[in-house]
């Protein structure tokens, strides 16, 4: 029985896809990919330029675009509509892939489509990939964990108290989705004797990294950014 494939692309560098993921994309008849839909109707996709590195026939690419914000109702509608298109194409015997930046099991839009496909008993195979924080650690040339050290993740965290509490129990902390919270945290982070490793748009031409927390005070923080903290 034909499957629907979830394919991780890695964080941005087109060379960081797995061999298996690349093979499946090139064999696919249709590739779905996520993007963002803004209030002014503008559409953007971090994934589309990555896919264009692998796929010569652009007619295979079909985007689904999600409204940015905390209200999930519109996103749920988009996932419902996209899952219907996926299943219809699958029933036609087409080889279908769903592409995802980073790894598709880690804060990925793919997970919401996976739930819907599983509810319909559609066979799905997931191809894992490199996470952004793994590339970030490699770019900074710093180990995330050694020996018995522990690692934690906090998304959308704006509380210095919660960060302090996490670093009481963990040796390394990765702050994800920091665009809305970092500016408020900076004044507190500057007072801490921690090591900081900031990353944004890893693997792309717009990549920027720094270990100087002071440099971030005047910087506009994009969605695709993270901060590694080591105590």
Residue pairs with C-beta under 8 A, 6 or more apart in sequence:
1 123
2 90
2 93
2 94
2 95
2 123
3 123
3 124
3 125
4 86
4 90
4 96
4 97
4 98
4 117
4 122
4 123
4 124
4 125
5 24
5 28
5 95
5 96
5 97
5 98
5 124
5 125
5 126
5 127
6 97
6 98
6 100
6 104
6 110
6 114
6 124
6 125
6 126
6 127
7 17
7 21
7 24
7 25
7 31
7 97
7 98
7 99
7 100
7 104
7 127
7 129
8 17
8 18
8 21
8 100
8 101
8 102
8 103
8 104
8 126
8 127
8 128
8 129
8 130
9 16
9 17
9 21
9 47
9 50
9 51
9 99
9 100
9 101
9 102
9 129
10 16
10 17
10 101
10 102
10 129
10 130
10 135
10 203
11 101
11 102
11 130
11 131
11 132
11 134
11 135
11 202
11 203
12 46
12 50
12 101
12 132
12 135
12 201
12 202
12 203
12 204
12 207
12 224
13 135
13 202
13 203
13 204
14 50
14 53
14 54
14 203
16 129
16 130
16 135
16 203
17 25
17 54
17 129
18 127
18 128
18 129
20 127
21 127
21 129
22 54
24 97
24 127
25 31
25 51
25 54
25 55
25 97
25 99
26 54
26 55
27 95
28 60
28 95
28 96
28 97
29 60
29 89
29 94
29 95
29 96
30 60
30 62
30 89
30 94
30 95
30 96
30 97
31 51
31 55
31 60
31 61
31 62
31 96
31 97
31 98
31 99
32 62
32 63
32 64
32 82
32 85
32 86
32 96
32 97
32 98
32 99
32 113
33 45
33 47
33 48
33 51
33 61
33 62
33 63
33 64
33 98
33 99
33 100
34 45
34 47
34 63
34 64
34 65
34 66
34 99
34 100
34 109
34 110
35 43
35 44
35 45
35 46
35 47
35 48
35 63
35 64
35 65
35 66
36 43
36 44
36 45
36 65
36 66
36 67
36 68
37 43
37 65
37 66
37 67
37 68
38 44
38 67
38 68
39 67
43 63
43 65
45 63
45 65
46 101
46 224
47 99
47 100
47 101
48 61
48 63
50 99
50 101
51 61
51 99
52 58
52 61
55 61
62 85
64 78
64 79
64 81
64 82
65 78
66 74
66 75
66 78
66 109
67 74
67 75
67 78
75 112
76 112
79 109
79 112
79 113
79 116
80 116
82 113
83 113
83 116
83 117
83 120
86 96
86 98
86 113
86 117
86 122
87 117
87 120
87 122
89 96
90 96
90 122
98 104
98 110
98 113
100 108
100 109
100 110
100 129
101 108
101 132
101 224
102 108
102 129
102 130
102 131
102 132
103 128
103 129
103 130
103 131
104 110
104 111
104 126
104 127
104 128
104 129
105 111
105 126
105 128
106 131
107 155
107 176
107 177
114 124
114 126
117 124
118 124
132 199
132 202
132 224
132 226
133 144
133 174
133 176
133 199
133 226
133 228
134 144
135 199
135 202
135 203
136 197
136 199
136 202
136 209
136 226
136 228
137 143
137 144
137 197
137 228
139 199
139 202
139 207
139 209
140 197
140 199
140 209
140 211
140 228
142 195
142 197
142 228
142 230
144 151
144 172
144 174
144 228
145 151
145 171
145 172
149 171
149 172
150 169
150 170
150 171
150 172
151 170
151 171
151 172
151 173
151 174
152 166
152 169
152 170
152 172
152 173
152 174
153 173
153 174
153 176
154 162
154 163
154 166
154 173
154 174
154 175
154 176
155 175
155 176
155 177
156 176
156 177
156 178
156 180
156 181
157 163
157 175
157 178
157 181
158 180
158 181
158 184
158 185
160 185
160 188
160 189
163 173
163 175
163 185
163 229
166 173
167 173
167 194
167 229
167 231
171 230
171 231
172 228
172 229
172 230
172 231
173 228
173 229
173 230
173 231
174 226
174 227
174 228
174 229
175 181
175 182
175 226
175 227
175 228
175 229
176 226
177 223
178 221
178 225
178 226
178 227
179 221
179 222
179 223
179 225
182 216
182 221
182 225
182 227
183 217
183 221
186 213
186 216
186 217
189 196
189 213
189 229
190 213
190 214
194 229
194 230
194 231
195 211
195 229
195 230
195 231
196 211
196 212
196 213
196 227
196 228
196 229
197 209
197 211
197 227
197 228
197 229
197 230
198 209
198 210
198 211
198 213
198 215
198 216
198 225
198 226
198 227
198 228
199 207
199 208
199 209
199 225
199 226
199 227
199 228
200 206
200 207
200 208
200 209
200 221
200 222
200 224
200 225
200 226
201 207
201 208
201 222
201 224
201 225
202 209
202 224
210 216
